[in-house]
Amino acid sequence: MTLLINGNSRSFDADAFSVDSLLDTLGLGGKPVVVELDQEAVFAKDYAGTPVKDGAEVEIVMIAAGG
């Protein structure tokens, strides 16, 4: 499976991902992030049930607090 993640092409051995499992694979599981899948925002409550298909464009933004 090949995905475009934050503008960079990445290949994975997996045949399928949910947003949740993709984040886990990237080491971002449980971290505060915002995800856009094929130019559509995905709510955190929907990560587990939202499939990521081969060729998808994924944007992931880390949320950081501070001043």
ABEGO torsion letter per residue (X at the ends): XBBBBGGBBBBBABABBBAAAAAAAAGABGBBBBBBBGGBBBBAAAAAABBBBBGBBBBBBBBBBEX
